[in-house]
Amino acid sequence: MNALPQTPPIGQLQAPASWQVVDLISDLHLQASEQATFEAWRHHMATTPAQAVLILGDLFEVWVGDDAVAHDPFLQQCADVLRQTAQRCHVAFMPGNRDFLVGAEFLSDCGVQALIDPTVLRWGQQRILLSHGDALCLDDTEYQVFRQQVRSTPWQTEFLAKPLNERLALARAMRAQSTAQKDAGMVYADADTALSLQWLQAAQANCLVHGHTHRPADHPLGSATRQVLSDWSLDHAPLRAEALRLHADGRSERLRLS
């Protein structure tokens, strides 16, 4: 049996006493060609009664650098939604496997807090561990090698130094490869139970919330729980969009927005 990877450094998000409701979303894969999904997100961000919206990765289908925003009206629309929402509630963003290059400059401009993966939400007596979830999928060995490569500073520095058109072309090629794998019926790995428990123990938490796997459900982990967020797709069947709403008293509910 192979040894588990070390638990990465865990961030801390301290909820103020004023927070009574927190919404968690992930895997919206926003893109200009899928307007129904974008409109559902825009409506939810404008109308949620939550005091905080925490986005756990893959908000965008692709992100090739903050400089792309100036040349892309759709990304400018997305920035406006984030900016307007952040004026009335707390918005935080954790990078996913599609948008890990979202930078501090873009988030700061939108008034959005950056979260590292994983982060523990400390909320009253609750300690809830938040992650995008891709680092937990150990059975996807090919992806884990790729993830380690692209999350390194040298790779990112080299990639971001390329001309924007070249970065966009590379992103299109990677997206086409991903689509081909899905069309071929590729089954994606799930979060590793032993590693999930190791992370929970390190965070002194009894609930793990993550996205990435597109398998929304609640999974018991002994005395702990793993809650998986839904992906969003309102432009292609089957239609699905869901937010996980947490309450200060410990309750949670899944809001079906489709």
N, C-alpha and C positions, 0 to 999 in steps of 0.2 A: 504493500500500500504506500503510495507516494505521500510525502509530507505535505501538509497544507501550506499555501503561501502565507507569509506574515500578514497580519492585519495592518492595513495602512494607517497613517495618522488620522485621527477622528476629529472632525471639526465640532464646534459647539454653537448652537443657536438657542439663546435664552429668550423665551417668550415673555413679554411683559404681562402684568396682571390684567391689562385691558383686553387681551385676546380671549375671546370666547369661542370662536369658530375659525378653523384653518382648513383651506382647500388644498389638496394635493393632486397634481396632474402631471402627466408625462406622455411622451411618444405621440405627439400631435403631428409631427413630420410636416409642418407647414410648408407649403409651396404654392406658387402663383397659379398653377394649373388646377388646384383643388380649392375652389372658392367656398364651397359649402362648409368644409371643415374650418376654414379661416373665419367665416361668419359666425359659426357656432362658438368658436373660441372668443371672438371679439364680443359677442353678446354675453357670454358667461363672465368675462373679465369686467364688463361694464355693470353687471347686475348682481354679482355675488354679494351676499351680506357678510362674507368672511372678513375678518380683520387682517388676514394674511393669505396670500396665494403662493405656494411653494411649487416650483416647476422642476421636476426631477429628471431633466434631460430629454434630448431629442424633441425639443420644441420645434426645431427646424429640420427639414429633410436633409439639408446640407448647409455647411458654413465654411467658406474658404478664406475668411479673414474679415475683420471689421471694416476694411476699406471698401468692401463690396457694397455696403449700404448706400453710399453716395451715388452709385450707378444703378440701383435696383429699386424701382418704385414700390414693389411688393414688400421688400425688407423695410422700407421706410414706413409703410403702413403698419407693419408689425411693431416697429419701434414706437410709433404713435400710440398703439394700444397699450404697450407696456408702460409708457410714460404717463398716460392718462390714468391708468389703474394705480400706479405707484403714488399718485397724488392723493389718493383717498384710502389706500390700505398698503400694507407691507407686501412687497413682491420680492421673491428671491429665486435664484436660478442656479441649478447644478448641471454641469455639462454631461451630455450623453455621448454615445458612440458616433452620432452623426454631427453633433455641433460642439465638439470639445474645443474647437478653436475660437468660440465666442470669447471675446477679450474684455478686459477690465474697462477699456475706454468705452465700448458700446454699452456695457451694463451701467456704468457710471452716468453716461449721458441719458439713460432711460430711468435712472433712479432706482435701479434694481440691485439687490445685494447678491454678491457672488458666494456660493456655497461650495466647499470642497466635498469630494466623495470619498468616504461617507461622512455624514454629519449627524450628531445626535441633537434632537429637538428636546430641550428641557422646558417642560410646560407644567407648572405646578408640581404635582407629585409624579407626573408622567415623564418617562425618558423613552423617546421614540427614535429609532435609528433610521435614517434616510439614506437611500442610495439610488443611483440610476439602475444598478443591478448587473451590468455587463461583466464587471470584475468577478462576480460570483459564479458565473457560468463556466466552470472549470472544464467540463466535458467538451466544450468548443475550443479544442487545443489550438487549432489554426488561428482562430480569432485572437486568442490570448497572446500569441506571439506577435500578431499584427498590432494589438493594442499596446503592448509594451514598447513597440517601435515608435508608433505615432504619438505616444504621450511623452516621448523624450524631448528635451529642450533642443538638441541638435537637429532632430528631424523637423520639428515645428519651425525653427529658425530658417532652415533651408527651404521648406515648403512656402513659408510666407514671403520669402525673398523673391519667389518666382513672379512673373507678370500675372496680373489678375486673369487674363484670358486663358493662360496656361493652367492656372489653378482650377478655373471653372471647367476646362476640358477634362482634367484629371478627375474631378468630382463627378462629372457626367459618366465617365467610364466606370468608376467604382459603383455608381448607382445602377448602371445597366447590368453590371455583374451581379449585384444584389438582387435585382428584379428577376434575372434569369434563374438564380438559385431558388427563389420563392416559387416561380412558375414551375420549376422542376420538382416541387413538393418537398423541398428541404425542410427537415424538422429541426427547430432551433433548440439548443440546450437549455435546461432549466437551472435555476440557482442551486448550487451545491448545499446540501443540508448541513454537513459538518462545518463548512466554511461560514455559513450563515450563523450557526450557533457560536462559532468562535468570535465573529464580529460582535454579536449581541453580548457575549460575556465581556469582551473588552470594553464595550460601551456602557456596561451595566444597565442594559435596556432589556425589556421583555417584549418589544414589538419592533419588527423590521418592515419598512415600507419601501418598495422599489418598483420600477417599471421594467422596460427592455424586453421582457420575454413575451409580451402580448398575450398573457394568460391570466386575465383578471380573476382572482379568487383569494380566499383566506385559507392559509395552510397552518395547522397546528404544528408547533415545534416543541414538543414536551409541554412545559409550562409557558412557553413563549408563542408568538404568532408571527407569521410572515404574510403580509398583505401585499398583493400584486396589483399594480395600477393597470388600467385599460389603455390600449392605444386608441387613437381617434381616426375614424375614416367615415366621412359622411358624403363622399363623392363616389364611392364604389361599394357594392354589396359584398358581405353583409355590413349594414350600417351599424356603427358603434361609436360612442363617445361617453365618457364617464369621468366624474371627479370623485375622489374619496374625501368626504367631509368629516373632519375630526372635531370633537367638542371638548371643552375644558373639563367636563365631568367624566371623560374617558370613553364616551360613546363614539361610534363611527358609523357612517352610512355611505352607501354608494349612490350617487346621483346619476341617473341615466339621462343623458342630454341628447340622445339620438332620436 
